[in-house]
């Protein structure tokens, strides 16, 4: 026989003296809690008396769960996460002096300092893109000599358009697996983002101070009291040298790294500078160049300074030019 539960609830409600005004806040709180417990019990009884069974909610079993855009941010500099098997380090929003002071050994006119504010944080590749990651995302290695090196070495002989294509492919893969929020993307860093991440709060020629050594960078020739460098005719495996204070390896030396900006003779300052579309300063033959940063295994250590910036035509390749990615919310 079905029991009139509504009548029980009404009678109990009156008995608890909820109708009207309770005599105290404490009494009212106890009354509401008692009523809530009673109501929960009646719901369960109703299921059993009607032959129905309560069903627990669960997420769909098939398909990945979409990553929340806001929670994808890091909380502090150097936080780490992995997307599509690529380790990333968090670079928080901030302000810094981009370029080098005139008294820094090796200072050049195109390094004149400007103040930059980055209003959005980003995740930067902990390492330069390796040949292993290139093969998994893009397929065949570019150039003709990469296969002689190995999976854990940085990919090189990559043109700017090829690096851009890799970023688009990586974005599509990470969106499909829901490891990357829909409004985030992989791309090459701007010059400002690259130098900000390289410096990691430092103001010296290198993020480690004024002098490099073979434990913290792969370079070819000495500068400002550095040792001779590491002999050889190729780069080191990614992660072979010490990370900076934000966890990033090989920001100095190993391979030059493409940036997304067109080359301008003067550094862009201000808020979130991005010269992806603004072609800026032409070359002598009227063509335009993208920017490369960081120096390489073949270079004088002077070219591995945080502020050094060189131009390079985007269609060209070289055995000492690679890249690293960032994950960014435009």
MARROVEX-780468 format. One record per residue: x, y, z of N, C-alpha, C, O in turn. Coordinates in steps of 0.2 Angstrom, whole numbers. Layout:
NODE    npx    npy    npz   capx   capy   capz    cpx    cpy    cpz    opx    opy    opz
NODE      X      Y      Z      X      Y      Z      X      Y      Z      X      Y      Z
...
//
This chain:
NODE    npx    npy    npz   capx   capy   capz    cpx    cpy    cpz    opx    opy    opz
NODE      4     -6      0      0      0      0      4      6      0      9      7      4
NODE      3     11     -4      7     17     -5      5     22      1     -1     23      3
NODE     10     24      4      9     29     10      9     36      8     13     38      3
NODE      5     40     11      4     47      9     10     51     12     10     53     18
NODE     15     51      8     21     54     11     21     62     12     24     65     16
NODE     17     65      7     16     72      8     12     74     14     14     79     17
NODE      8     70     17      5     71     23     10     71     29     10     74     33
NODE     14     65     28     19     65     33     24     71     33     26     73     39
NODE     26     73     28     30     79     27     27     85     30     30     89     34
NODE     20     86     29     17     92     31     16     91     39     18     96     42
NODE     15     85     41     14     85     49     21     86     52     21     89     57
NODE     26     83     49     32     84     52     35     91     52     38     94     57
NODE     33     95     47     35    102     46     32    106     51     35    110     54
NODE     25    105     52     22    108     58     25    107     65     26    111     69
NODE     26    100     66     29     98     72     35    101     74     37    102     80
NODE     39    103     69     46    106     70     45    113     71     50    116     72
NODE     39    116     70     38    123     72     41    128     67     44    133     68
NODE     42    125     60     45    129     55     40    134     53     41    140     51
NODE     33    133     53     28    137     50     28    143     55     28    142     62
NODE     28    149     53     28    155     57     36    157     58     40    155     54
NODE     37    160     63     44    163     64     47    159     70     44    159     76
NODE     53    156     69     57    153     74     59    157     80     59    163     79
NODE     60    155     85     62    159     91     69    161     91     71    166     94
NODE     73    157     87     80    159     87     83    157     80     81    152     77
NODE     89    160     78     93    158     72     95    151     73     95    147     68
NODE     97    149     79    100    142     80     94    137     79     95    132     76
NODE     88    139     82     83    134     81     81    133     74     79    128     72
NODE     81    139     70     79    139     63     84    135     59     81    131     55
NODE     90    135     61     95    131     57     94    124     58     94    120     53
NODE     93    122     65     92    115     66     85    112     63     85    107     60
NODE     80    117     63     74    115     60     75    113     52     72    108     50
NODE     78    118     49     79    117     41     83    111     40     82    107     35
NODE     88    109     44     93    104     43     89     97     44     89     93     40
NODE     84     97     49     80     91     51     75     90     45     74     84     43
NODE     73     95     42     68     95     37     71     92     31     68     88     27
NODE     77     95     29     81     92     23     83     85     24     82     81     19
NODE     85     83     30     86     76     31     80     71     30     80     66     27
NODE     74     74     32     68     70     31     66     70     24     64     64     22
NODE     67     75     20     65     75     13     69     70      9     67     67      5
NODE     76     70     11     80     65      7     78     58      9     78     54      4
NODE     76     57     15     74     50     16     68     48     13     67     42     10
NODE     63     53     12     57     51      8     58     50      1     54     46     -2
NODE     63     54     -2     64     53     -9     67     46    -10     64     42    -15
NODE     71     43     -6     74     36     -7     68     31     -6     67     27    -10
NODE     64     32     -1     58     28      0     53     28     -6     51     23     -7
NODE     52     33     -9     48     34    -14     51     30    -20     47     26    -24
NODE     57     30    -21     60     25    -26     58     18    -25     56     15    -30
NODE     60     16    -19     59      9    -18     51      7    -18     50      1    -21
NODE     47     11    -16     40      9    -16     37      9    -23     32      6    -24
NODE     40     13    -27     37     13    -34     41      8    -39     39      7    -45
NODE     46      4    -36     50      0    -40     55      3    -44     59     -1    -47
NODE     56      9    -43     62     12    -47     68     12    -43     68     12    -37
NODE     74     12    -46     80     12    -43     84     19    -44     84     21    -50
NODE     87     22    -39     91     28    -40     97     27    -45    100     21    -45
NODE     98     32    -50    103     31    -54    109     36    -53    107     42    -53
NODE    115     34    -52    120     39    -51    122     42    -58    123     39    -63
NODE    124     49    -58    126     53    -64    133     51    -65    137     51    -60
NODE    135     50    -71    142     49    -73    143     53    -80    138     54    -84
NODE    149     54    -81    151     57    -88    151     52    -93    151     46    -91
NODE    150     54    -99    150     49   -105    156     45   -105    162     48   -104
NODE    155     39   -106    161     34   -106    166     35   -112    172     34   -112
NODE    163     37   -118    167     38   -124    168     45   -125    164     49   -124
NODE    174     46   -128    177     53   -130    180     56   -124    179     55   -118
NODE    185     60   -126    189     64   -121    185     70   -118    180     72   -121
NODE    187     72   -112    184     77   -109    187     84   -111    193     84   -110
NODE    184     89   -113    186     95   -115    190     99   -109    187     99   -104
NODE    196    101   -111    200    105   -106    197    112   -105    196    115   -110
NODE    196    114    -99    194    121    -97    199    126    -99    205    125    -97
NODE    197    131   -102    202    136   -105    205    140    -99    211    141    -99
NODE    201    142    -94    204    146    -88    209    142    -84    214    144    -82
NODE    207    135    -83    211    131    -78    217    129    -82    222    126    -79
NODE    218    130    -88    223    128    -92    229    132    -91    235    130    -92
NODE    228    138    -88    234    143    -86    238    140    -81    235    136    -76
NODE    244    141    -80    248    140    -75    247    144    -69    244    149    -70
NODE    250    143    -63    249    147    -57    255    151    -56    255    156    -53
NODE    261    148    -58    267    152    -56    273    150    -62    272    145    -65
NODE    278    154    -62    283    153    -67    286    147    -66    288    145    -61
NODE    287    143    -72    290    137    -71    286    131    -70    288    125    -71
NODE    279    132    -69    275    126    -69    275    122    -75    277    125    -80
NODE    274    116    -75    275    111    -80    269    107    -82    266    105    -77
NODE    268    106    -88    263    101    -90    265     98    -97    270    101   -100
NODE    261     93    -99    263     90   -106    257     90   -110    251     88   -108
NODE    257     92   -116    252     92   -121    255     88   -127    260     90   -130
NODE    251     83   -130    253     79   -135    260     77   -135    264     76   -139
NODE    262     75   -129    269     72   -127    274     77   -127    280     75   -127
NODE    273     84   -128    278     89   -128    278     92   -121    273     95   -119
NODE    283     92   -117    283     96   -111    283    103   -112    287    106   -116
NODE    280    107   -107    279    114   -108    280    117   -101    279    114    -96
NODE    283    123   -101    284    127    -95    280    133    -95    279    137   -100
NODE    277    135    -90    273    141    -89    277    148    -89    281    148    -84
NODE    275    152    -93    278    159    -93    273    164    -91    268    165    -95
NODE    272    167    -85    267    171    -83    267    178    -86    272    180    -89
NODE    261    181    -86    261    188    -88    266    192    -84    268    191    -79
NODE    269    198    -88    274    202    -84    276    207    -88    274    208    -94
NODE    281    211    -85    284    217    -89    292    216    -88    294    214    -83
NODE    295    218    -94    303    217    -93    306    222    -98    302    225   -103
NODE    312    223    -98    316    227   -102    319    223   -108    323    218   -106
NODE    317    224   -114    319    219   -119    325    223   -123    325    229   -124
NODE    330    219   -125    336    221   -128    342    221   -123    341    218   -117
NODE    347    225   -124    353    225   -120    355    232   -119    354    236   -123
NODE    358    233   -113    361    240   -112    367    241   -116    371    236   -118
NODE    369    247   -117    374    249   -122    381    246   -119    386    245   -123
NODE    382    246   -113    388    243   -110    389    236   -110    394    233   -108
NODE    384    232   -112    385    225   -112    390    223   -118    389    225   -124
NODE    395    219   -117    399    217   -122    396    214   -128    392    209   -127
NODE    397    216   -134    394    213   -140    387    217   -141    384    215   -146
NODE    385    222   -137    379    226   -139    379    228   -146    384    231   -149
NODE    373    228   -149    372    230   -156    366    235   -156    362    235   -152
NODE    366    239   -161    361    245   -162    354    242   -162    349    245   -160
NODE    353    236   -165    346    233   -165    344    230   -159    338    227   -159
NODE    348    231   -153    346    228   -147    344    234   -142    343    233   -136
NODE    343    240   -145    342    246   -140    336    244   -136    330    242   -138
NODE    336    245   -129    331    243   -125    324    246   -125    324    252   -126
NODE    319    242   -124    312    245   -124    309    241   -119    310    236   -117
NODE    304    245   -116    300    241   -111    294    238   -114    290    240   -118
NODE    293    231   -112    287    227   -115    283    225   -109    285    223   -104
NODE    276    225   -110    272    222   -106    268    216   -109    265    217   -114
NODE    268    210   -106    265    205   -109    259    203   -104    259    201    -99
NODE    253    204   -107    247    204   -103    244    197   -102    240    195    -98
NODE    247    192   -106    244    185   -106    250    181   -105    255    181   -108
NODE    249    176   -101    254    171   -100    254    166   -106    249    166   -110
NODE    259    161   -106    259    156   -111    263    150   -109    268    151   -105
NODE    262    145   -112    266    139   -111    272    138   -116    270    138   -122
NODE    278    138   -115    283    137   -120    286    130   -119    287    127   -114
NODE    288    127   -125    291    121   -125    297    121   -121    302    125   -121
NODE    298    116   -117    303    115   -112    310    114   -116    315    116   -114
NODE    309    111   -122    315    109   -126    313    112   -133    308    113   -135
NODE    319    112   -137    318    114   -144    314    107   -147    315    102   -145
NODE    310    108   -152    306    103   -155    311     98   -158    316     99   -161
NODE    310     92   -155    315     86   -157    313     83   -164    308     84   -166
NODE    318     79   -166    317     75   -172    311     70   -171    307     68   -176
NODE    311     67   -165    306     63   -163    299     66   -164    294     63   -167
NODE    298     72   -161    291     75   -161    290     77   -168    284     77   -170
NODE    295     79   -172    293     81   -179    291     75   -183    286     76   -186
NODE    294     70   -182    292     64   -186    285     62   -184    281     59   -188
NODE    283     62   -178    276     60   -176    271     65   -178    265     63   -179
NODE    272     71   -178    267     76   -180    268     78   -188    262     78   -191
NODE    273     79   -191    274     81   -197    276     76   -202    275     77   -208
NODE    279     70   -200    281     65   -205    288     65   -206    293     66   -202
NODE    290     65   -213    297     65   -215    301     71   -212    298     76   -212
NODE    307     70   -210    311     75   -208    313     80   -214    314     78   -219
NODE    314     86   -212    316     91   -217    324     90   -218    327     87   -214
NODE    326     93   -224    333     93   -225    336     86   -227    332     82   -229
NODE    342     85   -227    345     79   -229    350     75   -224    352     70   -225
NODE    351     79   -218    356     76   -214    353     74   -207    356     71   -203
NODE    346     76   -206    343     75   -199    344     67   -197    345     66   -191
NODE    342     63   -202    342     56   -200    349     53   -198    349     48   -194
NODE    354     57   -199    361     54   -196    362     56   -189    367     54   -186
NODE    357     60   -186    358     62   -179    354     58   -174    357     55   -170
NODE    348     58   -174    344     54   -169    338     58   -166    337     64   -167
NODE    333     54   -164    327     56   -162    327     61   -156    323     66   -156
NODE    332     61   -152    332     66   -146    336     72   -148    337     76   -143
NODE    338     73   -154    341     79   -156    336     84   -159    331     82   -161
NODE    338     91   -158    333     95   -161    332     95   -169    337     93   -172
NODE    326     95   -171    325     96   -178    328    102   -181    328    107   -178
NODE    331    102   -187    334    108   -190    333    107   -198    330    103   -200
NODE    336    112   -201    335    113   -208    327    114   -209    325    111   -214
NODE    324    118   -205    317    119   -205    316    126   -208    319    131   -205
NODE    312    127   -213    310    134   -215    305    137   -211    302    133   -207
NODE    304    143   -211    299    146   -207    292    143   -208    288    142   -204
NODE    290    143   -215    283    140   -216    282    133   -214    277    131   -212
NODE    288    129   -214    287    122   -211    286    122   -204    282    118   -201
NODE    289    127   -200    288    127   -193    281    129   -192    278    127   -187
NODE    279    134   -195    272    136   -195    267    130   -196    262    130   -192
NODE    268    127   -201    264    121   -203    264    116   -197    259    113   -195
NODE    270    114   -194    270    110   -188    266    112   -183    262    108   -180
NODE    266    119   -181    262    122   -176    254    120   -177    251    119   -173
NODE    252    121   -183    245    120   -185    243    113   -184    238    111   -182
NODE    248    108   -186    246    101   -186    246     99   -178    242     95   -176
NODE    250    102   -174    251    100   -167    244    103   -164    241    100   -159
NODE    242    109   -166    236    112   -163    230    107   -164    226    106   -160
NODE    229    105   -171    224    101   -173    224     94   -169    219     92   -166
NODE    230     91   -168    230     85   -164    228     86   -157    225     82   -154
NODE    231     92   -154    229     93   -147    222     95   -146    219     93   -140
NODE    219     98   -150    212     99   -150    208     93   -150    203     92   -147
NODE    210     89   -155    206     82   -156    206     78   -150    201     75   -148
NODE    212     78   -146    212     74   -140    210     78   -134    210     75   -128
NODE    208     84   -135    205     88   -130    210     90   -124    209     91   -119
NODE    217     89   -126    222     91   -122    223     99   -122    226    101   -117
NODE    221    102   -127    222    109   -128    215    112   -128    211    110   -133
NODE    213    117   -124    207    121   -125    206    123   -132    210    125   -136
NODE    199    124   -134    197    126   -141    200    133   -143    201    134   -148
NODE    201    137   -138    203    144   -139    210    145   -138    212    151   -138
NODE    214    140   -137    221    140   -137    224    137   -143    221    133   -147
NODE    230    139   -145    234    136   -151    241    136   -150    244    139   -146
NODE    244    131   -154    252    131   -154    254    136   -159    251    136   -165
NODE    259    139   -158    262    144   -163    270    145   -161    272    143   -156
NODE    273    149   -165    280    151   -164    279    157   -159    274    161   -160
NODE    284    158   -155    284    164   -150    285    170   -154    289    170   -159
NODE    282    176   -152    285    182   -154    292    184   -151    294    180   -147
NODE    295    189   -154    302    190   -151    301    192   -144    305    190   -140
NODE    296    196   -142    295    198   -135    294    192   -131    297    191   -125
NODE    290    187   -133    289    181   -129    295    177   -128    297    174   -123
NODE    299    177   -134    305    172   -133    310    175   -128    312    172   -124
NODE    311    182   -129    316    185   -125    314    185   -117    318    184   -113
NODE    308    186   -116    305    186   -109    306    179   -106    308    179   -100
NODE    304    174   -110    305    167   -107    313    165   -107    315    162   -102
NODE    317    168   -111    324    166   -111    327    169   -105    331    166   -101
NODE    325    176   -103    328    179    -98    325    176    -91    329    176    -86
NODE    319    174    -91    316    172    -85    318    176    -79    319    173    -73
NODE    317    182    -80    318    187    -74    325    190    -74    326    194    -69
NODE    330    188    -78    337    190    -77    337    196    -81    333    198    -86
NODE    343    200    -80    344    206    -84    352    206    -87    354    211    -89
NODE    355    200    -86    362    200    -88    362    197    -95    357    196    -98
NODE    368    197    -98    369    194   -105    366    188   -106    363    186   -112
NODE    366    183   -102    363    177   -102    359    176    -96    360    179    -91
NODE    354    171    -96    350    170    -90    354    168    -84    351    168    -79
NODE    360    165    -85    364    162    -80    369    167    -77    373    166    -73
NODE    370    173    -81    375    178    -79    378    181    -85    375    182    -90
NODE    384    183    -84    388    186    -90    392    181    -94    395    183    -99
NODE    393    175    -91    398    170    -95    394    163    -96    391    161    -91
NODE    395    160   -102    393    154   -103    398    149   -102    404    150   -102
NODE    396    142   -101    401    137   -101    397    131   -104    391    131   -105
NODE    401    126   -105    398    120   -109    393    116   -105    389    112   -108
NODE    392    117    -98    387    114    -95    380    117    -96    375    114    -94
NODE    380    123    -98    374    127    -98    372    129   -105    366    131   -107
NODE    376    128   -110    375    129   -117    379    126   -122    385    124   -120
NODE    377    125   -128    381    122   -133    383    128   -138    378    130   -142
NODE    389    130   -139    391    135   -143    398    133   -146    401    129   -143
NODE    400    137   -151    406    135   -154    413    139   -152    418    136   -152
NODE    412    146   -151    418    150   -149    417    154   -143    411    156   -141
NODE    423    156   -140    422    160   -134    420    167   -135    420    170   -140
NODE    418    170   -129    416    177   -129    416    179   -122    414    176   -117
NODE    419    185   -120    419    188   -114    421    184   -108    419    184   -103
NODE    427    180   -110    429    176   -105    427    169   -104    428    165   -100
NODE    422    167   -109    420    160   -109    425    155   -111    430    157   -114
NODE    424    149   -110    429    144   -112    428    143   -120    424    147   -123
NODE    432    139   -123    432    139   -130    425    136   -133    423    138   -139
NODE    422    132   -129    415    130   -132    416    122   -132    421    119   -130
NODE    411    119   -135    410    112   -136    412    110   -143    409    112   -148
NODE    418    106   -144    420    104   -151    415    100   -154    411     96   -150
NODE    414    100   -160    409     95   -164    406     99   -170    408    105   -171
NODE    402     96   -173    399     98   -180    392     98   -180    389     98   -185
NODE    389     97   -174    381     97   -173    379     99   -167    383    100   -162
NODE    372     99   -166    369    101   -160    370     96   -154    372     90   -156
NODE    368     97   -148    367     92   -143    360     90   -143    356     93   -145
NODE    359     84   -139    353     81   -138    349     87   -134    351     90   -130
NODE    342     87   -135    338     92   -132    338     90   -124    338     84   -122
NODE    339     95   -120    339     94   -113    346     92   -110    347     91   -104
NODE    351     93   -114    358     91   -112    361     96   -107    366     94   -104
NODE    359    102   -108    362    107   -104    357    110    -99    351    109    -99
NODE    359    114    -94    355    116    -88    349    120    -91    350    124    -95
NODE    344    120    -87    338    124    -88    339    130    -85    342    131    -80
NODE    335    135    -88    335    142    -84    330    141    -78    327    136    -77
NODE    329    147    -75    325    147    -69    318    145    -70    314    144    -65
NODE    315    145    -76    308    144    -78    308    137    -81    303    135    -83
NODE    314    133    -81    313    126    -83    315    125    -90    314    119    -93
NODE    317    130    -94    318    130   -101    325    128   -103    330    131   -100
NODE    326    123   -107    333    121   -109    335    124   -116    331    125   -120
NODE    341    125   -117    344    127   -123    342    134   -126    341    134   -132
NODE    340    138   -122    338    145   -124    344    149   -127    343    153   -131
NODE    350    147   -124    356    149   -127    360    144   -131    361    138   -128
NODE    361    145   -137    365    140   -141    361    134   -143    355    134   -143
NODE    364    129   -145    362    123   -148    359    124   -155    362    123   -160
NODE    353    127   -156    350    129   -163    347    136   -162    344    138   -157
NODE    348    140   -168    344    146   -168    337    144   -168    335    139   -171
NODE    333    148   -166    325    147   -166    321    152   -169    322    158   -168
NODE    317    150   -173    312    155   -177    308    158   -172    305    155   -167
NODE    307    165   -173    301    168   -170    296    170   -175    298    170   -181
NODE    290    172   -173    285    173   -178    285    180   -181    282    182   -186
NODE    289    185   -178    289    192   -180    293    192   -187    298    189   -188
NODE    291    197   -191    295    200   -196    301    204   -193    300    207   -188
NODE    307    204   -196    312    208   -193    311    215   -194    310    218   -200
NODE    312    219   -189    312    226   -189    319    228   -186    322    225   -181
NODE    322    234   -188    328    236   -186    328    238   -179    333    237   -175
NODE    322    240   -176    322    242   -169    317    237   -166    312    235   -169
NODE    318    236   -160    314    231   -156    307    234   -155    306    240   -154
NODE    302    230   -155    295    232   -154    294    233   -146    296    228   -143
NODE    292    238   -144    290    239   -137    283    239   -136    279    238   -140
NODE    281    241   -130    274    242   -128    270    236   -126    273    232   -122
NODE    264    236   -127    260    230   -124    259    225   -129    256    226   -135
NODE    260    219   -128    259    213   -132    262    214   -139    258    213   -144
NODE    268    216   -140    270    217   -147    270    211   -151    272    206   -149
NODE    267    211   -157    267    205   -162    267    208   -169    263    211   -171
NODE    273    206   -172    274    209   -179    274    203   -184    278    203   -189
NODE    269    199   -183    268    193   -188    266    196   -195    268    193   -200
NODE    262    201   -195    259    204   -201    263    210   -204    263    211   -210
NODE    267    213   -199    270    220   -201    277    218   -204    282    216   -200
NODE    278    219   -210    285    216   -213    291    220   -211    296    218   -211
NODE    290    227   -209    295    230   -207    301    232   -211    300    235   -217
NODE    307    231   -209    313    233   -212    315    228   -218    316    222   -216
NODE    316    230   -224    317    226   -230    325    224   -230    329    228   -227
NODE    326    219   -233    333    217   -234    336    222   -240    332    225   -243
NODE    342    221   -241    345    225   -247    342    224   -254    342    228   -258
NODE    340    218   -255    337    216   -261    329    217   -261    326    215   -266
NODE    327    220   -256    319    221   -256    315    216   -253    309    217   -252
NODE    318    210   -251    314    205   -248    314    206   -241    317    211   -238
NODE    310    202   -237    309    203   -230    311    197   -226    311    191   -229
NODE    313    198   -220    316    192   -216    312    191   -209    309    196   -207
NODE    311    185   -207    309    184   -200    315    184   -195    320    185   -197
NODE    313    183   -189    318    184   -184    320    177   -181    316    173   -181
NODE    327    176   -180    329    170   -177    333    173   -170    336    178   -170
NODE    332    168   -165    335    170   -158    339    164   -155    338    158   -157
NODE    343    166   -151    346    161   -146    353    159   -148    356    156   -144
NODE    355    160   -154    362    157   -156    362    150   -157    357    147   -157
NODE    368    147   -159    368    140   -161    375    137   -159    380    140   -157
NODE    376    130   -160    382    127   -159    388    129   -163    393    128   -161
NODE    386    132   -168    392    134   -173    394    141   -171    399    143   -174
NODE    391    145   -167    392    152   -166    396    154   -161    397    150   -156
NODE    399    160   -161    403    163   -156    397    164   -150    392    165   -151
NODE    399    163   -144    395    163   -138    391    170   -138    386    171   -135
NODE    395    175   -141    392    182   -141    385    182   -144    380    186   -142
NODE    384    178   -149    377    177   -153    372    173   -149    366    172   -151
NODE    374    170   -143    369    167   -139    366    171   -133    363    168   -129
NODE    368    177   -133    366    182   -128    358    182   -129    355    181   -134
NODE    355    184   -123    347    184   -123    345    189   -128    339    188   -130
NODE    348    195   -129    346    200   -133    347    200   -140    345    203   -144
NODE    352    195   -142    354    195   -149    348    193   -154    344    188   -152
NODE    348    196   -159    342    195   -164    345    196   -171    348    201   -173
NODE    344    191   -175    346    191   -182    341    190   -187    336    187   -185
NODE    341    192   -193    336    191   -198    338    185   -202    344    182   -203
NODE    333    182   -205    334    176   -210    327    175   -214    322    176   -212
NODE    329    175   -221    323    174   -225    319    168   -224    322    162   -223
NODE    312    168   -223    308    163   -221    308    156   -225    307    151   -222
NODE    310    157   -231    310    151   -235    317    147   -235    317    141   -237
NODE    322    150   -232    328    147   -231    329    142   -226    325    142   -221
NODE    333    137   -226    335    132   -221    342    132   -220    346    135   -223
NODE    344    130   -214    351    129   -212    351    124   -207    347    122   -203
NODE    357    121   -206    358    115   -201    359    117   -194    360    113   -190
NODE    358    124   -193    359    126   -186    353    131   -184    353    135   -180
NODE    347    130   -188    341    133   -186    335    128   -185    334    124   -190
NODE    332    129   -179    327    125   -178    321    129   -175    320    135   -177
NODE    317    127   -170    312    131   -167    309    127   -161    311    121   -159
NODE    306    131   -157    302    128   -151    295    131   -152    294    137   -154
NODE    290    128   -148    283    130   -149    281    134   -142    284    133   -137
NODE    276    138   -143    272    140   -137    265    138   -138    262    138   -143
NODE    261    137   -132    254    136   -132    251    143   -130    253    145   -124
NODE    247    146   -133    245    153   -132    237    154   -133    234    151   -138
NODE    234    158   -129    227    160   -130    227    166   -134    227    171   -130
NODE    225    167   -140    225    174   -144    220    178   -141    220    184   -143
//
